[in-house]
Amino acid sequence: MSLSKAVIQGVVVREPEKRFSSNNVAVSNFTINITPNNDEASLLRVIALGRLAETVADNVKKGAMVVVDGQLQTNTVKSQTGEERKIVELQASNVELMGSGAASIKEKPQSMQEEILQLSDEDFSDELIGDDEIPF
């Protein structure tokens, strides 16, 4: 178990693969490039579980910009030659799409925010107190 919390932004370079564990829990894995330029890629494997895994598999596509919040962990994997090596992975607790794909996932919260902004601009304008009405 790891106590390392991370928030990382990157571009999806491999589409999410959804599968189910032996306990019938959805698991989605995808890979992001976390380097800001394209000179040399720094890839990070992201793991999503449960309901988040299903949402990721349905909405995240190759080329999308994402911000992932989660915990860093190490995992031992076997290469094609049979050699074992350790890799760092990010177990996601939250995945946000950035850019054009964000509207489909965040559509409801944005409309709620617009509604709150309308309420704050319209409903309390009559109750503003002028400087000459302050009692001290």
Residue, then its C-alpha position, 0 to 999 in steps of 0.5 A: m500500500s502506498l501513501s503517495k498522493a499525486v495529481i498528474q496531467g497527460v495525454v492518453v496514448r493507449e485507449p482504456e482496456k476494461r476487464f473484470s476481476s475475479n470479484n466482478v469489479a471493473v478494472s480499466n487500464f490506460t497509459i498517459n504521456i506526462t511530458p509537456n513536449n514530444d521529444e521523449a515520452s514519459l509514460l505512466r500507467v493509470i488504473a481505475l477501479g469500479r464505477l470509475a473504471e466503467t466511466v473511464a472506459d466509456n469516455v476516455k479516448k486516445g489523444a484526450m488530455v486528462v488530469v488524474d488524481g490518485q495514489l502512486q504504487t509500484n507493480t512487478v511485471k514480466s517483460q517479453t523476455g521473462e525478466e521481472r521489473k518494477i514499474v510505477e503506476l497511478q491508481a486513480s481516484n478521480v479522472e477529469l477530461m480536459g478540452s473538448g471531451a470535458a463537456s460530455i462528462k461535466e455537462k451537469p456540473q457546468s449547468m449547475q454552476e451557471e445556475i448558481l451564478q445567475l442566482s447570485d447576480e439576480d436575487f440579492s441585488d435589492e439587499l445591497i447595503g450602501d456605505d451610509e447605511i453601515p452603523f459604525 
